[in-house]
Amino acid sequence: MRSDAARPAAPLGLRLATWAGVLFLHVPLALIVLYAFSSEDKSYVFPPPGLTTQWFGVALQRADVWDAILLSGQVALWATAIALVLGTLAAGALARTQFFGREAISLLLILPIALPGVVTGIALRSAYHTLEIPFSFWTIVVGHATFCVVVVYNNAIARLRRISPSLIEASMDLGANAFQTFRHVLLPQLGSALLAGALLAFALSFDEVIVTTFTAGQQTTLPIWMLQELIRPRQRPVTNVVAVFIIALTFIPIIAAYWLTRSGEDTPHR
Protein backbone atom coordinates (compact mmCIF):
# COMPACT_ATOMS: atom_id res chain seq x y z
CA MET A 1 0.00 0.00 0.00
CA ARG A 2 1.35 3.41 -0.94
CA SER A 3 2.00 5.94 1.78
CA ASP A 4 0.29 9.33 1.80
CA ALA A 5 3.57 10.97 0.73
CA ALA A 6 3.64 8.85 -2.44
CA ARG A 7 0.15 9.78 -3.55
CA PRO A 8 -0.10 12.20 -6.49
CA ALA A 9 -1.07 15.78 -5.71
CA ALA A 10 -4.64 16.84 -6.43
CA PRO A 11 -5.17 19.02 -9.53
CA LEU A 12 -4.87 22.76 -8.94
CA GLY A 13 -8.50 23.36 -9.88
CA LEU A 14 -9.71 20.81 -7.33
CA ARG A 15 -7.57 22.34 -4.59
CA LEU A 16 -8.84 25.83 -5.39
CA ALA A 17 -12.44 24.60 -5.35
CA THR A 18 -11.84 22.92 -1.99
CA TRP A 19 -10.42 26.07 -0.43
CA ALA A 20 -13.26 28.13 -1.94
CA GLY A 21 -15.77 25.82 -0.24
CA VAL A 22 -13.92 26.05 3.08
CA LEU A 23 -13.84 29.86 2.90
CA PHE A 24 -17.52 30.02 1.94
CA LEU A 25 -18.42 28.03 5.06
CA HIS A 26 -16.07 29.64 7.55
CA VAL A 27 -15.71 33.31 6.60
CA PRO A 28 -19.19 34.09 8.05
CA LEU A 29 -18.12 32.44 11.31
CA ALA A 30 -14.98 34.58 11.36
CA LEU A 31 -17.11 37.71 10.87
CA ILE A 32 -19.29 36.73 13.83
CA VAL A 33 -16.18 36.45 16.00
CA LEU A 34 -14.91 39.81 14.69
CA TYR A 35 -18.17 41.65 15.39
CA ALA A 36 -18.29 40.20 18.90
CA PHE A 37 -15.38 42.58 19.63
CA SER A 38 -16.88 45.57 17.77
CA SER A 39 -17.21 48.83 19.68
CA GLU A 40 -20.25 49.79 17.54
CA ASP A 41 -23.48 48.57 19.17
CA LYS A 42 -26.11 49.75 16.67
CA SER A 43 -25.09 48.55 13.22
CA TYR A 44 -22.57 46.43 11.38
CA VAL A 45 -19.72 48.45 9.87
CA PHE A 46 -16.79 46.83 8.13
CA PRO A 47 -14.17 47.12 9.27
CA PRO A 48 -15.38 47.77 12.84
CA PRO A 49 -14.51 51.29 14.02
CA GLY A 50 -12.87 49.82 17.12
CA LEU A 51 -12.37 46.63 19.07
CA THR A 52 -13.36 46.00 22.67
CA THR A 53 -14.02 43.09 25.03
CA GLN A 54 -16.72 44.89 27.00
CA TRP A 55 -19.55 42.96 25.35
CA PHE A 56 -18.32 39.69 26.81
CA GLY A 57 -18.81 41.15 30.29
CA VAL A 58 -22.23 42.52 29.32
CA ALA A 59 -23.33 39.11 27.99
CA LEU A 60 -22.17 37.31 31.12
CA GLN A 61 -24.19 39.68 33.31
CA ARG A 62 -27.49 39.28 31.46
CA ALA A 63 -29.87 36.91 33.22
CA ASP A 64 -31.87 36.19 30.06
CA VAL A 65 -28.72 34.83 28.38
CA TRP A 66 -27.98 32.45 31.25
CA ASP A 67 -31.60 31.30 31.46
CA ALA A 68 -31.60 30.47 27.74
CA ILE A 69 -28.24 28.65 27.97
CA LEU A 70 -29.41 26.62 30.97
CA LEU A 71 -32.67 25.62 29.27
CA SER A 72 -30.89 24.61 26.06
CA GLY A 73 -28.33 22.59 28.01
CA GLN A 74 -30.98 20.73 30.00
CA VAL A 75 -33.01 19.96 26.87
CA ALA A 76 -29.91 18.73 25.04
CA LEU A 77 -28.88 16.46 27.92
CA TRP A 78 -32.32 14.86 28.22
CA ALA A 79 -32.74 14.49 24.46
CA THR A 80 -29.30 12.89 24.22
CA ALA A 81 -30.05 10.47 27.06
CA ILE A 82 -33.30 9.38 25.44
CA ALA A 83 -31.57 9.05 22.08
CA LEU A 84 -28.82 6.87 23.56
CA VAL A 85 -31.32 4.41 25.00
CA LEU A 86 -33.74 4.24 22.07
CA GLY A 87 -31.08 4.50 19.35
CA THR A 88 -28.96 1.72 20.85
CA LEU A 89 -31.94 -0.59 21.38
CA ALA A 90 -33.17 0.01 17.83
CA ALA A 91 -29.71 -0.64 16.41
CA GLY A 92 -29.43 -3.87 18.39
CA ALA A 93 -32.80 -5.05 17.08
CA LEU A 94 -32.11 -4.21 13.43
CA ALA A 95 -28.36 -4.84 13.01
CA ARG A 96 -28.41 -8.56 12.21
CA THR A 97 -31.99 -9.83 12.50
CA GLN A 98 -34.47 -10.31 9.69
CA PHE A 99 -38.21 -9.94 10.21
CA PHE A 100 -41.27 -8.59 8.43
CA GLY A 101 -41.30 -4.79 8.39
CA ARG A 102 -37.60 -4.41 9.21
CA GLU A 103 -36.87 -2.04 6.33
CA ALA A 104 -39.99 0.02 7.07
CA ILE A 105 -38.92 0.46 10.70
CA SER A 106 -35.43 1.45 9.59
CA LEU A 107 -36.89 4.07 7.24
CA LEU A 108 -39.18 5.45 9.95
CA LEU A 109 -36.21 5.78 12.33
CA ILE A 110 -34.18 7.79 9.82
CA LEU A 111 -37.09 9.86 8.50
CA PRO A 112 -37.12 12.62 11.19
CA ILE A 113 -33.64 13.83 10.28
CA ALA A 114 -34.32 13.54 6.54
CA LEU A 115 -37.53 15.59 6.66
CA PRO A 116 -37.37 19.40 6.76
CA GLY A 117 -37.51 20.72 10.30
CA VAL A 118 -40.68 22.66 9.48
CA VAL A 119 -42.50 19.43 8.61
CA THR A 120 -41.32 17.72 11.80
CA GLY A 121 -42.27 20.75 13.88
CA ILE A 122 -45.76 21.02 12.41
CA ALA A 123 -46.32 17.27 12.84
CA LEU A 124 -45.27 17.40 16.50
CA ARG A 125 -47.36 20.50 17.19
CA SER A 126 -50.41 18.83 15.62
CA ALA A 127 -49.84 15.69 17.67
CA TYR A 128 -49.55 17.67 20.91
CA HIS A 129 -52.73 19.58 20.06
CA THR A 130 -54.64 16.40 19.22
CA LEU A 131 -53.52 14.68 22.43
CA GLU A 132 -54.15 17.90 24.41
CA ILE A 133 -50.58 17.96 25.71
CA PRO A 134 -49.60 21.46 26.93
CA PHE A 135 -46.32 22.90 25.71
CA SER A 136 -43.57 22.51 28.28
CA PHE A 137 -39.94 21.57 28.78
CA TRP A 138 -40.76 17.97 27.91
CA THR A 139 -42.45 18.77 24.60
CA ILE A 140 -39.17 20.35 23.50
CA VAL A 141 -37.20 17.32 24.72
CA VAL A 142 -39.43 14.89 22.79
CA GLY A 143 -39.15 17.03 19.67
CA HIS A 144 -35.35 17.04 19.85
CA ALA A 145 -35.16 13.35 20.67
CA THR A 146 -36.90 12.47 17.40
CA PHE A 147 -33.84 13.49 15.36
CA CYS A 148 -31.20 12.80 18.02
CA VAL A 149 -32.21 9.12 17.98
CA VAL A 150 -31.21 8.97 14.31
CA VAL A 151 -27.65 10.09 15.02
CA VAL A 152 -27.11 7.50 17.76
CA TYR A 153 -28.85 4.80 15.74
CA ASN A 154 -26.70 5.34 12.66
CA ASN A 155 -23.47 5.20 14.67
CA ALA A 156 -24.52 2.18 16.70
CA ILE A 157 -25.82 0.09 13.81
CA ALA A 158 -22.72 0.78 11.71
CA ARG A 159 -20.48 -0.43 14.54
CA LEU A 160 -22.67 -3.46 15.34
CA ARG A 161 -22.50 -4.62 11.73
CA ARG A 162 -18.71 -4.57 11.93
CA ILE A 163 -18.51 -6.65 15.11
CA SER A 164 -17.87 -10.31 14.42
CA PRO A 165 -20.79 -12.55 15.49
CA SER A 166 -18.22 -15.08 16.71
CA LEU A 167 -17.44 -12.79 19.67
CA ILE A 168 -21.03 -12.99 20.88
CA GLU A 169 -21.21 -16.72 20.22
CA ALA A 170 -17.96 -17.32 22.13
CA SER A 171 -19.25 -15.29 25.08
CA MET A 172 -22.47 -17.29 25.26
CA ASP A 173 -20.59 -20.60 24.81
CA LEU A 174 -18.49 -19.66 27.85
CA GLY A 175 -21.65 -19.29 29.94
CA ALA A 176 -22.25 -15.53 29.84
CA ASN A 177 -25.86 -14.39 29.88
CA ALA A 178 -27.24 -11.64 27.63
CA PHE A 179 -26.47 -8.83 30.10
CA GLN A 180 -22.90 -10.04 30.69
CA THR A 181 -22.33 -10.36 26.95
CA PHE A 182 -23.57 -6.83 26.38
CA ARG A 183 -21.52 -5.39 29.24
CA HIS A 184 -18.21 -7.17 28.63
CA VAL A 185 -18.24 -7.81 24.87
CA LEU A 186 -20.58 -5.45 23.02
CA LEU A 187 -20.31 -2.29 25.13
CA PRO A 188 -16.50 -1.98 24.87
CA GLN A 189 -16.84 -2.33 21.10
CA LEU A 190 -19.73 0.15 20.95
CA GLY A 191 -18.34 2.67 23.42
CA SER A 192 -16.65 5.11 21.04
CA ALA A 193 -19.53 4.94 18.53
CA LEU A 194 -22.12 5.66 21.23
CA LEU A 195 -20.03 8.50 22.66
CA ALA A 196 -19.61 10.02 19.20
CA GLY A 197 -23.35 9.73 18.58
CA ALA A 198 -24.12 11.32 21.95
CA LEU A 199 -21.78 14.25 21.30
CA LEU A 200 -23.32 14.89 17.90
CA ALA A 201 -26.84 14.56 19.30
CA PHE A 202 -26.05 17.07 22.05
CA ALA A 203 -24.64 19.55 19.53
CA LEU A 204 -27.66 19.17 17.23
CA SER A 205 -30.12 19.62 20.08
CA PHE A 206 -28.34 22.55 21.69
CA ASP A 207 -28.56 24.82 18.64
CA GLU A 208 -31.83 23.52 17.11
CA VAL A 209 -34.31 26.30 16.36
CA ILE A 210 -36.93 25.17 13.81
CA VAL A 211 -38.49 22.23 15.67
CA THR A 212 -38.11 24.16 18.93
CA THR A 213 -40.16 27.05 17.56
CA PHE A 214 -43.15 24.72 17.10
CA THR A 215 -42.81 22.84 20.40
CA ALA A 216 -41.53 25.38 22.95
CA GLY A 217 -44.64 27.39 23.71
CA GLN A 218 -43.54 30.37 25.85
CA GLN A 219 -40.14 28.94 26.75
CA THR A 220 -36.99 30.46 25.26
CA THR A 221 -34.04 28.28 24.38
CA LEU A 222 -30.77 29.88 23.36
CA PRO A 223 -31.32 29.70 19.57
CA ILE A 224 -34.80 31.23 19.97
CA TRP A 225 -33.32 33.95 22.18
CA MET A 226 -30.76 34.73 19.48
CA LEU A 227 -33.44 34.84 16.80
CA GLN A 228 -35.49 37.28 18.87
CA GLU A 229 -32.42 39.44 19.50
CA LEU A 230 -31.64 39.59 15.78
CA ILE A 231 -35.20 40.71 15.01
CA ARG A 232 -35.44 43.24 17.86
CA PRO A 233 -31.84 43.94 18.85
CA ARG A 234 -30.96 45.76 22.04
CA GLN A 235 -27.21 45.30 21.88
CA ARG A 236 -26.08 43.67 18.63
CA PRO A 237 -22.57 42.71 19.78
CA VAL A 238 -24.05 40.72 22.70
CA THR A 239 -25.78 38.46 20.20
CA ASN A 240 -22.46 37.90 18.45
CA VAL A 241 -20.76 37.14 21.76
CA VAL A 242 -23.37 34.50 22.53
CA ALA A 243 -22.94 33.11 19.01
CA VAL A 244 -19.21 32.76 19.69
CA PHE A 245 -20.04 30.78 22.83
CA ILE A 246 -22.32 28.49 20.81
CA ILE A 247 -19.65 27.99 18.13
CA ALA A 248 -17.14 26.97 20.79
CA LEU A 249 -19.61 24.76 22.65
CA THR A 250 -20.77 22.86 19.57
CA PHE A 251 -17.37 22.79 17.86
CA ILE A 252 -15.76 20.77 20.64
CA PRO A 253 -18.22 17.83 20.66
CA ILE A 254 -18.34 17.71 16.87
CA ILE A 255 -14.54 17.48 16.62
CA ALA A 256 -14.47 14.92 19.43
CA ALA A 257 -17.13 12.83 17.67
CA TYR A 258 -15.15 13.02 14.43
CA TRP A 259 -11.98 11.73 16.03
CA LEU A 260 -13.79 9.03 17.98
CA THR A 261 -15.53 7.79 14.84
CA ARG A 262 -12.31 7.97 12.86
CA SER A 263 -10.39 6.00 15.47
CA GLY A 264 -13.21 3.45 15.57
CA GLU A 265 -12.78 2.83 11.86
CA ASP A 266 -9.26 1.59 12.51
CA THR A 267 -10.47 -1.05 14.97
CA PRO A 268 -9.43 -4.47 13.66
CA HIS A 269 -12.30 -6.81 12.92
CA ARG A 270 -12.98 -9.97 10.97
Beta strands, then each sheet from edge to edge (+ up, - down):
end
